[in-house]
């Protein structure tokens, strides 16, 4: 340190007869002084000598200056940094302060506390504001003024945390009710608002919030002294600070629900996989959060390189202690203290029997669940009998089986040979996929609507005598679709499709029409002779000309939105056919309103126009193509044969007599006929007509899977098609047999974790003896356990051939989980911690692979009462409710670390048990509406 003597300055000044370099009122150096001309720098030792010789003038302090280490040089700081200090609650009341560039930010922090009488127990943080009013956090109090880029003229603002755990600058982040300012509830009993598919994050946060040692660490502000801002593997302390803010708000007892928006933003910033509002795995979020908190709070500022050693025959105790010491030399934080344990890994080479033993730390245990070799599938069986309703069966099939195994299981229930079955996935009134018998059942999800159709004969070859046709039902709109550049009528699919086998010699338009009338007889009423009406050629030709696409509503469903079930669509019809009765023993099969993995295409074909021959009469009721009626029309429109010939009334006959005379060979009469119930068109698999499909000859010929659409006029459909009857089905007695879920003990899964397994080909082990990679056997054993043990139940199973979620019920104890039988390390004295654990929190997942919802159970550390957390809603819970098939993450705490409740647990009344303790119903202070969960529950 160097001293700048005011006495020496005065002497120098007198000698040079210069202006005084010091303002005697404030004893501050004036600006733009020159060394050796206006002042002299005196070393500290010399300064003390001068004081002993000459003493110092009364009320005249020495002007001390620091030596600062600037980039590429060392320099005496003649002019220190002068900043303004104030509180965020009163920005107008400022004081100035001068600090050396070598001073720590903590010196500024203490200066503000002293001047404004801020309590030492009050939690605060600093901001620096430039002249342009932009503010930046001063996170690291151990950083120097120079490194913080703090310069003269700036303002340093101290912000003091509110009593409810919030910061004044982030107050709008809290969802507030009208009475929340006066709300005082149990600390920690607070919901978390769902920001949109963030229930996975809320569930993990609630479990960690109710982990006593970690929560107390943050509530006591112990983290402030351990924030690591220089760790290249960390997040500059930002994750730890964001997590601390959430915990302090939840445990303030002042909020029904907290909005973790800042925390969500920080997580997405440092882990891009969590950006946006997609659904994620709570275990993946928990793994990232624990690792991020560890690195942000790592007490090791500079990690050293440590070369790992193999056991080489040394005792396990020695190797384990060495491994743990090495781990602490690089990793030392509250996360390590609370969650880290040690397991033993043993690898054995299958060729040379080389044994490699290592001890590795772990943060949680991922234990497997027993996997059943069978699965339960529900299918709808559609018989050839047109009067029989579809029947729903529940079948047990091999999990790794094929479609033929499904047919075999159904054959045992129906007596029908498997060769006469066709299996299809029905989605949105069409065939999403028609399966071959050799396809794996793993491609069929539990939520898929699987229909099995009886065929009239055995296996149908492409070139055989029969062809399998896919039949769709479509309804025409009342108006033409001119907007798409066509004058055709739009159509929309409805009902359930059919698969039928038809002899190739009966693929004529007329034969197919009669065949479909018989097949649809259960819910399609035939025409009566009394219902004969005159069919005008203009209208019929218009139907012939259409090449339709799906309607607007259908297009929206195909665009990727979840499609409603068939049953739901039926209920939306405004008009039902009279005489439709619902049977209590019957229901309507409905497609799951679930989004498929691939989006379906929908197209609208161009207008075919109306084809007329030259010389055709302008009189609309004269059939100029009548001579070809027996061979089939050029259009695929179906018409009943045997047209009845009747005389027109004399007035109409006279008006067309001249026209008939001009057409030699034509019959001079008009024709009355039965109006067809429906027409038919060849379509693609999506149920839409493509160019070249609409007009066919009298018989059908197909080179691939044929798809035929039955087109209904809205009025004809309303009159002759019984929608209620079409949707009815029967439940087989197998549906009444309750599905037996697999139940296992938690200890069984832990035992599976410690069994010997062979490494997969994608992950071989390099044997140092053989000098090559080997598929070694591997065994994991538990050596030491942490204070808080997280057990991850691996419910999501992924293999080369299948993906599934296991709904196995794992029975786990709430108290006295004993690990003594699984630990290799045996207690050598009574000071060793016990191996018994009590449950403190559970993260649940409801749903399947593609969607679901996360909730959590947790025991409050203060009153030991169990609560159920469902996003912003919190309810009381009993111990009997906790063990379910949805349990996903289990949090256990060692019994010797569990404290007795500091406050008596509340005794919930029946009203309190039924109603929510806390719920989110208000708006944020910024006026934004409350966020609504977008999960599928």
ZAVONU-520995 format. One record per residue (C-alpha): z, y, x. Coordinates in steps of 0.1 Angstrom, whole numbers, padded with zeros to 4 digits, always signed. Layout:
<vexgus>
ZYX...
</vexgus>
This chain:
<vexgus>
+0000+0000+0000-0008+0035+0012+0010+0066+0002-0004+0101-0004+0022+0127+0006+0024+0159-0014+0043+0175+0015+0016+0167+0039-0009+0180+0014+0009+0213+0013+0009+0216+0050-0027+0207+0052-0033+0232+0025-0014+0259+0043-0032+0253+0075-0066+0254+0058-0057+0281+0033-0073+0260+0005-0065+0259-0032-0036+0237-0041-0050+0201-0046-0022+0192-0069-0014+0205-0104+0023+0213-0101+0029+0209-0138+0017+0173-0140+0014+0164-0103-0021+0150-0109-0048+0154-0083-0075+0178-0091-0110+0166-0094-0136+0164-0066-0111+0166-0036-0123+0156-0002-0103+0133+0022-0091+0150+0054-0101+0184+0040-0079+0185+0009-0055+0156+0015-0045+0130+0041-0039+0093+0034-0006+0082+0050+0004+0045+0055+0035+0035+0038+0054+0029+0070+0045+0064+0083+0054+0079+0049+0089+0065+0051+0093+0079+0087+0082+0114+0074+0107+0112+0046+0135+0104+0070+0126+0133+0092+0117+0161+0067+0130+0148+0034+0111+0156+0001+0111+0186-0021+0132+0184-0052+0114+0172-0084+0083+0164-0065+0073+0127-0068+0052+0110-0041+0016+0103-0050+0012+0066-0044-0022+0049-0044-0033+0013-0042-0059-0004-0020-0084-0021-0043-0108-0048-0034-0142-0035-0045-0174-0056-0043-0183-0058-0005-0156-0032+0005-0119-0023+0004-0110+0012-0006-0080+0034-0013-0080+0043-0049-0074+0081-0049-0082+0086-0086-0068+0058-0108-0082+0049-0143-0069+0071-0170-0071+0056-0205-0057+0065-0240-0032+0042-0256-0025+0038-0294-0017+0014-0322-0042+0001-0347-0020+0014-0375-0023+0050-0362-0054+0057-0342-0047+0094-0342-0015+0092-0323-0025+0085-0287-0009+0089-0253-0026+0089-0219-0018+0064-0191-0030+0060-0156-0034+0026-0141-0048+0013-0108-0079-0008-0109-0058-0035-0093-0033-0035-0121-0033-0064-0146-0041-0057-0183-0006-0070-0190+0007-0037-0174-0011-0017-0201+0002-0041-0227+0038-0035-0216+0032+0002-0214+0021+0004-0250+0051-0017-0261+0075+0005-0244+0060+0038-0255+0056+0028-0292+0088+0007-0294+0070-0026-0303+0093-0056-0305+0089-0082-0278+0088-0109-0305+0059-0093-0323+0026-0109-0315-0001-0085-0305-0035-0083-0290-0055-0055-0272-0089-0040-0279-0107-0015-0257-0130+0010-0274-0158+0030-0258-0168+0065-0268-0195+0050-0291-0167+0034-0312-0177-0002-0302-0146-0024-0296-0141-0054-0274-0112-0078-0271-0091-0078-0239-0083-0115-0241-0071-0122-0206-0039-0102-0199-0039-0115-0163-0073-0099-0156-0074-0067-0135-0084-0034-0149-0114-0035-0125-0125-0069-0137-0121-0059-0174-0146-0030-0169-0120-0006-0182-0129+0030-0171-0114+0064-0176-0118+0080-0210-0116+0046-0229-0090+0039-0256-0069+0007-0255-0057-0002-0290-0028-0026-0297-0031-0047-0329+0001-0063-0343-0002-0095-0363+0008-0092-0400+0037-0112-0414+0013-0134-0433-0003-0146-0401-0034-0124-0404-0047-0096-0382-0053-0062-0397-0089-0063-0386-0096-0097-0402-0077-0092-0434-0108-0097-0456-0110-0133-0443-0082-0143-0467-0090-0153-0503-0065-0134-0524-0052-0137-0559-0038-0108-0579-0003-0120-0572-0007-0133-0537+0009-0103-0521+0042-0114-0537+0036-0151-0532+0061-0170-0511+0056-0208-0508+0066-0236-0485+0051-0230-0450+0022-0252-0443+0015-0260-0480-0017-0241-0480-0053-0250-0489-0085-0243-0470-0115-0229-0488-0147-0250-0487-0173-0227-0472-0201-0251-0483-0200-0288-0471-0170-0280-0448-0145-0304-0464-0148-0325-0432-0134-0296-0412-0107-0288-0438-0095-0324-0438-0092-0326-0400-0075-0292-0398-0049-0302-0424-0040-0333-0404-0036-0314-0372-0017-0286-0390+0008-0312-0400+0012-0326-0365+0046-0311-0356+0045-0308-0318+0011-0291-0318+0019-0267-0347+0052-0257-0332+0034-0250-0299+0012-0225-0316+0038-0210-0339+0060-0202-0310+0031-0185-0292+0034-0209-0262-0003-0210-0260-0006-0174-0250+0008-0182-0215-0015-0211-0210-0049-0198-0222-0074-0207-0195-0102-0181-0194-0119-0194-0162-0124-0231-0171-0161-0238-0170-0156-0267-0193-0137-0246-0218-0146-0220-0244-0129-0190-0227-0099-0194-0249-0118-0185-0281-0114-0219-0298-0077-0219-0291-0072-0184-0304-0093-0191-0336-0073-0223-0342-0040-0204-0337-0051-0178-0363-0057-0205-0389-0024-0222-0382-0004-0190-0383-0019-0181-0417-0013-0215-0431+0023-0216-0420+0032-0180-0430+0040-0192-0465+0021-0161-0479-0012-0177-0490-0024-0202-0516-0055-0208-0496-0070-0196-0463-0107-0191-0455-0114-0205-0421-0147-0186-0417-0140-0172-0382-0129-0207-0370-0161-0222-0385-0182-0196-0367-0165-0203-0334-0170-0240-0337-0207-0236-0345-0211-0212-0316-0198-0237-0290-0210-0269-0307-0245-0264-0322-0243-0296-0341-0218-0279-0365-0240-0249-0371-0250-0243-0407-0235-0260-0437-0247-0296-0434-0223-0326-0440-0206-0340-0409-0181-0365-0398-0144-0354-0396-0138-0377-0367-0166-0360-0347-0151-0326-0355-0116-0337-0345-0129-0351-0312-0146-0318-0304-0116-0297-0314-0091-0317-0294-0113-0316-0263-0119-0278-0268-0082-0271-0273-0074-0291-0242-0099-0273-0220-0089-0239-0233-0052-0246-0227-0056-0266-0195-0029-0257-0170-0051-0268-0141-0071-0237-0132-0091-0254-0105-0100-0290-0108-0101-0311-0076-0124-0340-0070-0107-0373-0071-0123-0406-0061-0114-0434-0084-0103-0467-0069-0105-0502-0083-0074-0523-0086-0084-0548-0059-0056-0571-0067-0029-0545-0068-0001-0548-0095-0010-0532-0128+0021-0509-0127+0010-0494-0094-0027-0489-0105-0016-0475-0139+0007-0449-0124-0019-0439-0099-0045-0435-0127-0021-0413-0147-0013-0391-0118-0049-0386-0110-0055-0377-0147-0028-0351-0147-0042-0335-0115-0073-0325-0134-0060-0325-0170-0027-0310-0180-0023-0294-0214-0004-0297-0247-0032-0320-0259-0025-0344-0230+0012-0342-0236+0008-0350-0273-0022-0372-0278-0032-0389-0246-0024-0425-0238-0036-0451-0213-0054-0484-0218-0064-0511-0193-0101-0521-0191-0110-0555-0176-0146-0564-0168-0156-0599-0156-0190-0606-0141-0206-0637-0157-0224-0647-0125-0199-0642-0097-0167-0639-0117-0158-0606-0101-0129-0590-0120-0128-0552-0122-0096-0536-0136-0093-0498-0143-0069-0477-0163-0085-0450-0184-0069-0423-0207-0077-0421-0244-0071-0395-0270-0075-0417-0301-0081-0454-0309-0113-0463-0327-0105-0497-0342-0132-0519-0358-0129-0534-0393-0138-0570-0402-0173-0571-0414-0182-0594-0443-0214-0615-0439-0221-0611-0476-0228-0581-0499-0228-0575-0536-0260-0562-0552-0266-0552-0588-0301-0556-0602-0319-0553-0636-0339-0584-0646-0369-0577-0669-0381-0608-0687-0416-0616-0699-0403-0619-0734-0412-0585-0749-0383-0587-0774-0357-0593-0747-0338-0563-0733-0334-0560-0695-0303-0577-0682-0281-0564-0654-0267-0589-0630-0242-0587-0601-0253-0610-0573-0238-0621-0540-0264-0622-0512-0264-0626-0474-0259-0592-0457-0286-0601-0432-0308-0618-0457-0342-0610-0471-0357-0602-0505-0363-0639-0511-0326-0645-0508-0320-0620-0536-0346-0638-0558-0329-0671-0550-0295-0658-0561-0310-0644-0593-0328-0677-0599-0295-0695-0600-0284-0672-0627-0316-0672-0648-0332-0705-0640-0365-0687-0632-0382-0698-0600-0381-0672-0573-0419-0674-0569-0422-0658-0604-0402-0627-0594-0413-0593-0582-0387-0569-0568-0390-0531-0569-0370-0500-0563-0373-0476-0593-0368-0439-0587-0377-0410-0609-0396-0431-0635-0419-0446-0608-0419-0473-0582-0404-0459-0550-0411-0492-0533-0423-0527-0542-0408-0552-0518-0423-0582-0502-0403-0614-0501-0399-0614-0463-0384-0578-0461-0348-0574-0451-0322-0566-0477-0308-0540-0453-0335-0516-0464-0320-0516-0499-0291-0492-0504-0262-0499-0528-0272-0468-0548-0308-0479-0553-0319-0490-0588-0334-0524-0582-0355-0541-0609-0367-0577-0608-0397-0585-0630-0407-0619-0642-0443-0627-0636-0464-0650-0657-0472-0674-0629-0463-0681-0593-0471-0662-0562-0500-0638-0569-0525-0636-0540-0547-0606-0536-0578-0626-0542-0562-0650-0567-0569-0654-0604-0542-0629-0614-0534-0594-0603-0501-0576-0605-0503-0542-0621-0478-0514-0620-0476-0496-0653-0463-0460-0656-0455-0441-0688-0467-0405-0690-0465-0378-0717-0492-0352-0720-0482-0316-0724-0493-0296-0755-0514-0272-0735-0540-0273-0708-0531-0263-0673-0556-0235-0665-0535-0221-0637-0543-0249-0613-0581-0243-0615-0585-0271-0640-0586-0272-0678-0569-0307-0680-0536-0314-0696-0505-0318-0674-0484-0349-0676-0448-0359-0668-0435-0394-0662-0408-0409-0684-0391-0442-0691-0390-0473-0669-0422-0486-0652-0433-0522-0656-0448-0548-0633-0471-0573-0651-0495-0600-0639-0528-0600-0656-0557-0626-0653-0586-0609-0636-0610-0619-0664-0588-0600-0688-0588-0567-0669-0610-0551-0694-0600-0520-0711-0597-0536-0745-0578-0567-0733-0554-0546-0713-0547-0524-0743-0538-0554-0765-0517-0569-0737-0496-0537-0733-0491-0534-0771-0475-0569-0770-0454-0561-0739-0441-0529-0754-0435-0543-0789-0397-0539-0786-0398-0501-0786-0434-0492-0796-0442-0494-0833-0477-0505-0841-0501-0487-0863-0502-0496-0900-0536-0499-0919-0524-0470-0941-0521-0448-0910-0558-0448-0903-0570-0414-0893-0603-0400-0883-0606-0396-0846-0627-0366-0837-0650-0371-0807-0642-0337-0792-0605-0345-0789-0612-0380-0775-0637-0367-0750-0611-0341-0739-0586-0369-0731-0614-0388-0713-0621-0358-0692-0586-0351-0679-0577-0359-0644-0541-0350-0645-0512-0341-0622-0476-0340-0628-0461-0311-0647-0442-0283-0631-0408-0300-0639-0420-0332-0622-0432-0313-0592-0398-0297-0588-0382-0331-0588-0406-0344-0562-0400-0315-0539-0368-0330-0527-0342-0321-0553-0320-0348-0566-0338-0363-0596-0318-0368-0629-0314-0403-0642-0336-0417-0668-0307-0418-0691-0300-0381-0686-0336-0373-0694-0335-0392-0726-0305-0373-0738-0323-0341-0733-0350-0349-0759-0346-0327-0789-0361-0352-0814-0351-0388-0817-0370-0415-0837-0352-0422-0870-0335-0456-0873-0325-0458-0836-0291-0475-0834-0269-0477-0804-0251-0510-0798-0217-0508-0781-0225-0538-0760-0257-0522-0747-0262-0492-0724-0292-0474-0708-0301-0482-0671-0305-0450-0652-0318-0442-0619-0293-0427-0596-0298-0390-0592-0299-0393-0555-0324-0378-0531-0346-0403-0513-0351-0402-0476-0387-0393-0480-0401-0367-0503-0427-0379-0528-0460-0362-0531-0474-0349-0564-0509-0337-0569-0530-0324-0597-0565-0336-0600-0595-0315-0609-0610-0314-0643-0635-0341-0649-0652-0321-0676-0669-0337-0706-0699-0359-0701-0726-0358-0727-0760-0373-0729-0792-0354-0734-0803-0353-0770-0768-0357-0784-0763-0341-0817-0742-0310-0821-0725-0327-0850-0692-0337-0835-0687-0369-0856-0719-0386-0845-0713-0412-0817-0743-0410-0795-0729-0437-0773-0722-0461-0801-0746-0487-0787-0724-0492-0757-0692-0494-0776-0689-0532-0772-0694-0530-0734-0667-0503-0729-0668-0466-0725-0674-0448-0692-0639-0434-0696-0608-0457-0691-0595-0444-0724-0584-0474-0745-0597-0477-0781-0591-0506-0805-0622-0526-0814-0637-0533-0848-0644-0497-0859-0646-0494-0897-0677-0477-0911-0672-0455-0941-0695-0430-0958-0688-0394-0954-0685-0372-0984-0719-0360-0996-0714-0324-0984-0708-0334-0948-0735-0361-0950-0761-0336-0961-0752-0312-0934-0759-0338-0907-0788-0356-0923-0814-0336-0905-0797-0342-0872-0797-0380-0878-0834-0380-0885-0840-0364-0851-0823-0393-0834-0844-0424-0840-0826-0457-0837-0792-0441-0844-0771-0451-0874-0770-0423-0899-0732-0425-0907-0699-0413-0893-0672-0436-0881-0636-0439-0892-0612-0457-0869-0576-0462-0860-0564-0436-0836-0553-0452-0803-0515-0451-0797-0522-0442-0760-0548-0440-0734-0549-0454-0699-0559-0441-0665-0559-0455-0630-0534-0435-0609-0518-0436-0575-0483-0448-0566-0469-0414-0575-0483-0416-0610-0509-0389-0605-0547-0392-0609-0569-0386-0579-0606-0378-0577-0627-0408-0585-0599-0426-0604-0603-0413-0638-0636-0428-0650-0641-0465-0647-0663-0492-0662-0652-0515-0689-0632-0537-0666-0608-0529-0638-0613-0540-0602-0588-0532-0575-0588-0537-0537-0551-0529-0534-0520-0526-0556-0532-0512-0589-0513-0485-0608-0521-0478-0644-0507-0449-0664-0502-0451-0701-0507-0416-0714-0490-0406-0747-0498-0376-0769-0465-0359-0776-0468-0363-0814-0478-0400-0811-0449-0406-0787-0424-0390-0810-0437-0411-0840-0442-0445-0824-0421-0446-0792-0384-0454-0797-0368-0439-0766-0333-0452-0774-0345-0487-0777-0365-0485-0745-0334-0475-0725-0311-0502-0738-0301-0531-0716-0276-0560-0716-0248-0566-0691-0245-0601-0679-0211-0617-0677-0213-0614-0639-0209-0577-0643-0174-0582-0659-0161-0600-0628-0142-0574-0608-0156-0568-0573-0130-0581-0549-0126-0556-0520-0117-0570-0486-0081-0562-0476-0069-0564-0440-0038-0553-0422-0040-0525-0397-0026-0549-0371-0056-0571-0376-0080-0542-0367-0059-0534-0336-0061-0570-0326-0099-0568-0330-0099-0538-0307-0082-0559-0279-0105-0589-0282-0130-0599-0255-0166-0587-0261-0198-0590-0242-0216-0557-0232-0249-0549-0249-0282-0549-0231-0283-0511-0235-0250-0507-0216-0248-0532-0187-0222-0530-0159-0231-0528-0123-0214-0555-0104-0205-0544-0068-0206-0580-0056-0239-0591-0071-0254-0556-0065-0271-0556-0099-0264-0548-0135-0247-0576-0155-0238-0582-0192-0202-0586-0183-0174-0594-0207-0150-0565-0214-0115-0565-0227-0094-0534-0236-0056-0535-0237-0031-0508-0245-0009-0498-0216+0010-0467-0228+0009-0448-0261+0012-0410-0267+0037-0392-0289+0011-0388-0317-0013-0417-0320-0046-0411-0339-0062-0443-0352-0099-0440-0362-0110-0467-0387-0146-0474-0380-0159-0475-0415-0194-0464-0407-0212-0494-0393-0246-0490-0375-0266-0519-0361-0303-0525-0353-0308-0539-0387-0285-0522-0411-0263-0491-0418-0234-0492-0441-0200-0478-0450-0172-0503-0452-0150-0499-0482-0125-0524-0468-0089-0516-0478-0068-0513-0447-0031-0517-0455-0013-0496-0430+0025-0490-0429+0040-0456-0436+0070-0465-0414+0079-0487-0385+0044-0494-0372+0054-0516-0342+0031-0517-0312+0054-0537-0289+0032-0568-0294+0001-0549-0282+0014-0531-0252+0009-0547-0218+0035-0523-0202+0069-0537-0209+0100-0515-0209+0119-0519-0177+0149-0498-0188+0165-0483-0219+0150-0449-0211+0115-0460-0221+0103-0446-0254+0102-0470-0284+0070-0484-0297+0076-0477-0334+0056-0450-0353+0058-0433-0387+0027-0420-0406+0024-0382-0408-0012-0376-0420-0043-0394-0433-0079-0381-0435-0099-0397-0464-0136-0401-0470-0150-0408-0504-0187-0417-0509-0214-0433-0489-0235-0429-0458-0255-0399-0469-0230-0379-0488-0194-0379-0497-0162-0358-0497-0132-0355-0474-0096-0350-0484-0063-0356-0467-0027-0366-0472+0000-0350-0450+0037-0349-0447+0052-0315-0442+0073-0313-0410+0099-0290-0426+0107-0309-0459+0091-0343-0452+0073-0341-0486+0039-0356-0489+0010-0334-0502-0026-0341-0511-0051-0315-0497-0085-0312-0514-0100-0281-0499-0083-0252-0515-0063-0273-0539-0029-0288-0530-0008-0312-0551+0023-0333-0546+0017-0369-0535+0038-0400-0536+0039-0427-0509+0022-0452-0533-0009-0430-0535-0016-0428-0497-0030-0463-0489-0066-0464-0503-0100-0477-0493-0109-0442-0484-0085-0439-0454-0105-0429-0423-0082-0412-0398-0045-0422-0394-0020-0399-0376+0012-0416-0364+0042-0400-0347+0067-0418-0325+0100-0422-0343+0121-0408-0315+0102-0375-0318+0105-0371-0356+0130-0345-0367+0151-0345-0398+0139-0321-0425+0152-0285-0419+0150-0277-0456+0155-0301-0485+0123-0315-0500+0113-0301-0534+0118-0322-0564+0085-0319-0583+0088-0318-0621+0062-0336-0642+0044-0302-0647+0044-0295-0610+0030-0330-0603+0001-0326-0627-0007-0290-0618-0020-0277-0585+0006-0262-0562-0021-0239-0546-0056-0232-0557-0083-0207-0548-0092-0186-0578-0095-0150-0565-0119-0130-0545-0118-0117-0509-0109-0081-0502-0146-0074-0495-0153-0083-0531-0173-0114-0523-0170-0142-0548-0150-0172-0539-0168-0199-0521-0176-0230-0541-0176-0265-0526-0211-0279-0524-0200-0315-0517-0209-0345-0537-0175-0359-0548
</vexgus>
